[in-house]
């Protein structure tokens, strides 16, 4: 009987103690958040900008805009719609720590359809423009945190590309005017940006294009069967334009070694 009493007393004191111990362990487990688990990934052997690593990235933008009584492409738009999209594929190889050679491929398409004002009448206008660009260069990265999860980079390079467009203006149902235009572009620029690793080797990139640079544009155009006109334009500027802000997603191969 005595052993039974001792056993009951032990259960009374030990069982609550075990419950409190389990509760404490749960509280400790609750303190380990997904953010903590994710952050620990960057504390051990994380070197995204190390010699021999590869880098691939993608940036995409789309613009869908309604225009009413607006100046667009040096003409008055009575009512129209503009749909543009831009795709940028990025690739790079680190030839040294914090420095890599890059090659970017860009394709874009601009489309406009609507009613424009041509003194003294209006006309139905359709414009389709397609173009591409190749942008090789060099990128240098500077970590802003100890784990290199957040970093600043500077990209310098040149771009070479071209585009072609066809504009069809229809007036009075049967009066059609066709304008064909080709452009050649060359540029050299300096583009800074920020890289933030959101999940393992995946990173978000924000970049300002051509803050400092030189641009050359050669444009040729002809209307119907008329003579061809040519325009040469050169720009050298230092300009921080938020409209040139480029958002993208990147993946770094070999970042965790």
C-alpha positions, 0 to 999 in steps of 0.5 A: 500500500505504501508503494502505491501511495509513493507511486501516486505521489510521483505521478502527481509531481512528475506528470505536471513537470513533464507537461511544463517541459513539453510546453517549454519545448513547444514554445522554443519550437514556436520561436523558430520561424520560417524566416529564421530557417531561411536565413540560416541558409545564408549563414553557412558557405553561401558565396553567390559571387565566387569565381566559377559561379554561373548566373541566369536571369529574366526580366519581363514588362508589359504595358497596357494603356488607354489613350484619350486626347493625348499626344503620342508619337508626335501626333494627337490621339483621339481615342486609342490603346497601346500594348507593349511588352519587353523580354530580357534574358540574362546570363553571366559567368564569374571570372573572378570573385565579385566580377563576372562577364555578362550577355543579355538578349532583349526582345520587345514589341510595341502595338498601337491602334486607335483614332488619331487627328490629322488636320483637318480630319481623323484617321484610323491608325495601326502601328506595329513595332518589333526589335531586339538588342544584344548587350554584353558587358561586365558586372562588379558586385559589392556585398552590403551584408555579412552574408552577402544576401543583399548587395550593390552592383555596377554594370558597364557594357554596350548594346547593339540592336535594331527595330522595324515598324509599320504604320497604316493610317486609313482615312475616308475608308479607302485612303490608306497611308503606309509608313515603314521605318527601320532603326539601328541603335548603339549605346554604351552605358553604366547601370547600377542596381541592387540584388536581394536573395529571397529564397536560397539561390533565387534573387530579386534584382532592381536595376537603373538602365544607362544612368551615364552613357552614350547613345547613337540612333540611325532611323530610316523611313519612307511613306508609301512609294515616296523617297526615303528619309534618314535621321541621325541622333546622338546623346551623351547624358547623365540621367536618373530616369525611374521609367527605366527601372528594370525588375527581374528574377535571377538564379545563381548556380554554385552559390552554396558550396 
